Amino acid sequence: MRVFKFGGASVKDAAGVQNVVRVLNEVGHKDTLIVVSAMGKTTNAMEQVVKAYFEQPDALSGHVQEVVSYHHSIMEALFEHKDHLVFGQVKTLFDELNHFLAHNKSPHYSFVYDQVVSTGELVSTTIINAYLNHVGMSSTWLDARNCIKTDANYRDANVDWTATQEAVNEHLKPGQLYVTQGFIGSDDNHFTTTLGREGSDYSAAIFAYCLNGTSVTIWKDVPGVLNADPRHFQSTELLHQISYQEAIELAFYGASVIHPKTLQPLQRKEIPLHVKSFVNPKNAGTVVTKGAPIVPEVPCYIVKKGLSLIKLSSLDFSFIVEENISDIFKWLHDHKMKVDLIQNSAISFSVCVYDKFNRMDGLLQQLRGRFKVKHTPNVSLYTIRHFDEHSADSLMGAHELLLEQRAKLTLQLVMQ
């Protein structure tokens, strides 16, 4: 079975959904599982629903209605008659959302987030599955929560691979076309969990691993994996092939085209990953396979924005050694900071982090009990793989350099 993943940009409107049909007609759809994200910017809109639930309850219904209206406009453009079953199916999903918002007793933000935001994927796949059947492609809607089983670490759940394998074997049969959700799973109590922001790619890899899939194809609005994000860099080149190891390195440093966790299950079973354009589906795109050299071998630029740089120094000029560093990492872990870069000397320690859960104030308070602390918010981390002096100089002159770290193949620059 092949696994296809379509992101939100590919199904942001009725034309996008119709284009999914065109892609499937061009490349085939037998023995295929389609993993779909929430439509367009729905995840952002659902995050506003969560925010309103906790902070602006008077605005809550308005935020929900915006999401409802957006999806209704797509359905009205796809289906000639408003008595089509899909209108009732989508209404049921939004009724369930409103029921949760009205009766939930949990004060935990991450729990509420997962129960609410997951509605985007459930609605998008319901609409797309209905449309595929509407145009004559017999497909089956699959609830990913019945297949991807996780722990209860809401917003960043960990997969229970044994339970997931058993569930996938139970719910999927070869020879069929399925439509399912990216990003979501469920815990032992059947509450919805999510796999982390942009986790739909990871969902596709999980299914491919459990199905012993022949390949995974991520359909994007770009021709494949580029050596830089065109939103941030002017000149980009298409990488025709890269190895799992290279792709994991790029993903680890923040390349947005592939989710960091996606490649690990694929690499274990040597399942090739294709990144292709949903505009030109017959073009080769990029293939990620075992041991493939990067072609062409050019510098690859990655940028992460909105990070924080924390510089620590000892209060009494004593060395920052193993005991201190162990405590620092424990506090980083306790406050759920994502560490992107570290650098230390005898009496100083610098760390660049992503404060995903808005817990910086608590961390800084704890650090100031032991160290002199300098905190610089809103910095950018630039990473260049396969760098040369020209590629380095092109960034150096454009920003204020706060920290630099070089390895054989990789240059990292923290800038403001």
N, C-alpha and C positions, 0 to 999 in steps of 0.2 A: 504493500500500500504506500502511495505517495502522500506526503503531507504538504499542503499549501497554507501559507499564512498571509492574510490580507489585513493591513493596518488601517487605522482610522482614516487616514488621508485618502485611501483607495475607495472608501465607501462613505464619503462625507455627504453625498447627495444621491438623488435618483440616477443621475448619469453614471456615477461611480458604481452603483449596484448593477446597472445594465452592462457596464464595462467588465465586471466580474464574469458575467455570462459570456461575453465576447472572448475573454481570456480562456475560459474553460472550453469553449467551442474550438479554439485554435490549438490548445495543447492537450485536450482530452480531459475526461473527468471520471473514467472508470477506476475503481479501486483507489479512491481519493478521499482524504479527510481534509476539510477546509476549516482552518482556525481563524476566527475573525475577532478583531478588536471592536471597541465601541466606535460609533460613527463620528467622524470629524473630531470636534473638540468636546465631545460629550463627557469624557472623564473630567476635564477641567470644570465643566458645568456641574457635574455631580459633586465635585469637591466643594463648590460653592453652596450646594445644598447642605452638605455636612457642616460647613462653616456657619450657615444660617441657623441650622438646628441647634448649635451650641451657643451662638453669639447673637443672632438676630431672629428670634422665632417669629416675629411679625412678618418678616420677609420670606419665610420658608416656602409658603404655598406659591408665591410668585416665581421663585427659582425652580420649583418642581414643574410648574406650568410651562416655563420656557422650554424645558427639556421635552415635555409632552408635545408641545406645538411643533417643535423642530422635527420630531419623528413622524408626526402626523402629516406634515407637509411632504416628507419623503414618500410615505405610503400613498398619499393621494396622487402623487405623480407616477407611481409604479402600478397601481391597481385601478382599473376603470370603475369598479363598483365599491362603494363604501360598506356594502354588506359582506365583503370578503372576510373570511374567518380571521385573517391576520389582525384586523382592527380590534376584534374581541380579545385575541390572545395578548396583544400589546396592552390593551386596557387592563387586563388581569394583572400583568406584571407591574403596572403603575399603581394599581389598587393595592397590591401586596407591599409596595414601597410605602405608600401613604399609611397603611395599617401599621407597618413597623415604626414609622416616625411618630405615630400617635400613641403607640402602646409600649415602646421600648423602655426598659428600666435600667439598662446599663449606662453608667456614666463614662465608660472608657471610650476615648476618641477613636482609637485604632479599630476596636470592635465595630463601632457604629460605621466608621469609614468603609469597612469591607462589606457590611450588609447593604449599604446605600450605593456605593460607587459601582458595585458589580452589576447593578441594574442596566448600565449602559451596554455591557456585553450581552446580557440576556435579551435585551430588546433588539439589538442590531442583528444577532443571529436568527432571531424569530422572523424578522422582516426578510432577511436574505434567503433563509430556507423556504419561506413562503413564496418568494419571487422565483426561485429556481424551479419549484414545482409548478408555478403558474405558467412558466414558459416551456414546460415539458421535460425538465431535468428532474428525474425522480431522486429526491434527496431526503435524508432523515435528520431531524434535529436531535442533537445529543447534548445533554446537560453535563458539562465538564465537571461539575461538582460531584457527580456520581462516579467519576473516573479518577480525577487527580485528588488523592487523599494527602492531607498535610497535618502538621501540628497546629497548635492554636496561637502561633506567633503572628498575630494579625498585622496586615500591611507588608509583611515580609516573610511569608510562611515557608517552612521547609518541607520538602516532599517526603512522604513515606513511600519509598520505592516499592517495597514488597506489596503493600496494600494497593498501590496504584497499578502495578502490573496485574494483579488479580482482577481488579475492577475493569481495566481495559479489556482483558481477555473475555470478561463476562458480557460487556456491553457492545463490543464492535465485532462485526462479522465481515470477512473478506468479500470483495466484489461489489461493494455498495459505495454510494456517495453520501458522506456525512458532512454536516455543518455543526461546528461547536465553538465554544467561547475560548478566547485566550485570557490569560491574566488571573483566572479564578479557579478555586478548588474548594474543598470543604474539610473540616476537622472531624474528630471522632464523634462530636455531638451534632454533626450535620449543619453547623453554622458555616456560612460562606467565609472563605479566606482569600486573600490575594497574594500573588507571588512577587510583588514589588512593581513599582512604576515601570511601564514598558515591558511587562512580563509576558506578553503574548508570544513573542519569539520563543521564550523558554517553554511555554505551553506546547508549542509545535514540536520542540525537541523532545519533550517528555513523551508525547504521544508517539513520535517516530521511534524512540528508544524501545518503548513497550510493544510496539507493533513490528519491530524489526523492519522498519520502513526502508524503501529503496532510496528515498531522498527526501530532503526538506527544501521547499522553495519559498523564500520570503519575497513577496511582490511589493515593490516600492515605487515611489515617484521619481526615482533616480535610476540611471542605467545599470547600477550595480554598486559594489563597494568602491568608493572614490578615495583618493589619497588625502582628501580634506573635505570638510563640510562646506558645501557651496554657500551656506548662509553666513559663514564667518570668514571664508577665504576666497579670493577672486579667481585664481587659476586652479583647476582641479583636473586630475587624470583618473581614468577608469583602471582599476586593478583587475586584470583578467583572471588571475588565479593567485591564491595564497594558501598557506598551510594552516591546519588547525592551530598550531602553536603561534603563528604570526597573528592569526585572527583573535586568539585569546589574549595576546599581548595588547592588540589594538583595543579590544573590548574592555580590558582591565583599565587601560588608561583613559577610557571614556568615549571611544568611537561610537556614535549614536546609531549607526546602521545595524549593529548586531548587539543584542543584549548580552551582558557579561556571562550569564549562566548558560546561555544557549548551547555553546560549543562543547561543554563538558560531556553531556550524555551522547552527543553525536560522535565525538572523538572515540569514546569507549567502544562503539560498534562500527566505527569507520563509515558512518552514513554521510554521504556528501551533502553539503549545504550550498544551494544556489541562491544568489541574490539577483533578482531580475526586475525589469521595468514592466509595470502593468500597462504602460502606454504602448510599448513595443515588445510583446511577449515572446516573439520568435528570436529576438536578439539574445546572444549568448550570456550576457551579464558577467557575473563573477562566480567562480566555483571555489569552494573551500574544501580541500581534501587532505589526506595524510601526506606529509612530506613534500608538498608542492612548493617550489621556490616562488617568491613574490615576483610577479610579472605585470608591468615593468618594475624594475628596482629603482624606485624614486622615494624621496623623503615623504613621510606620511605625517600630516599635521592633525593634532587633536587639541581641543580646548574645552576645559570645564570652567564655567563661570559661577559666581555666587558662592565661592568657598571662603573659608576663614584661615588666616595664618596665625598660629600661636607660637610665640617665641618665649622660652623659659630659660631662666638663669638662676643659679643657686644664690641663696641669700648671703652665704658666708664664703663664697668663692671655693667651696668644696666641689669635688668632681661629681658630675651626674653620671652615675654608673648603674650597674644592673639593678640594684634595689630600687633606685629612684625611677628608672625606666619601667620597671615592672609595675610600680604604683601608677605611673602616668598612663600606661596602657589599660590598667584596670579601670581607671576613672573614665578614660575614653570609651571603653566597652560599656561601663555602667550608664553612661549618658548617650549611648547609641550613636556615637560619632563615626562616620565613614572616613577612614584615614586614606588619604591619597598620596602623601609624600612625607617622609621623615628625614631629618638630618641632625646629627649631633656632634658636638666637640667636647672637650674636657669639661667645660663649665656651662655649656648651653645645649638646649634641645629645641628644635623647631619641628612643627608638625602642621601640615595643611589638611584641613578636614572639611567634610560636608555635614552640616547640621540639619539633617533630614527632619528631626523631630522637635526642632526649636528648643533645645536644652542647653544652649551655650552659656547662659547666665549661671546656671547651677555648676557647670563644669569649671568656669572661670573662678567662681567663689571657692571651689575646692582646691584648685591649683594655687590660688593666692595664699593659701595657708602654708604652703611649702616653698614657693618659688617667687621670684620676680617675674611678672607676666606682662608681655606686650601682645595685645590682640589687634590684628588688622582685619576687619571684615571686608566682604565683597571683593575678594581678589580673584584673579583668573590663573588657572594652571594650564600652561601650554606644554604639550609633549610632542617631540619630533622623533619618530622612528626612522632609522637609516639617515640620520642627519648628516649634513656637511656644513662647512663654514658659511656658505651662501644662505642656506636655509636658516641657520641660526641668526645671521646678521639681519635677515629680513624681519625678524621679530624684535630683535634687541632695540632697534631704533624707534620702534613705535610705542613702547610702553616703559614705565618705570620698573626696573628689575629689583625684586625684593629677595629672591633666593634662586640659586642655580645648582643643578645637580646633573652630572654627566656620567654615563656608562658607555660601553663600547658602541652600542647601537642606538642608545636612547639619550636624548637631551630633554631635561624638564626645567621649565622656567616659571616661577611664581611672579606674577606681574600685577601692577595696579594701574 
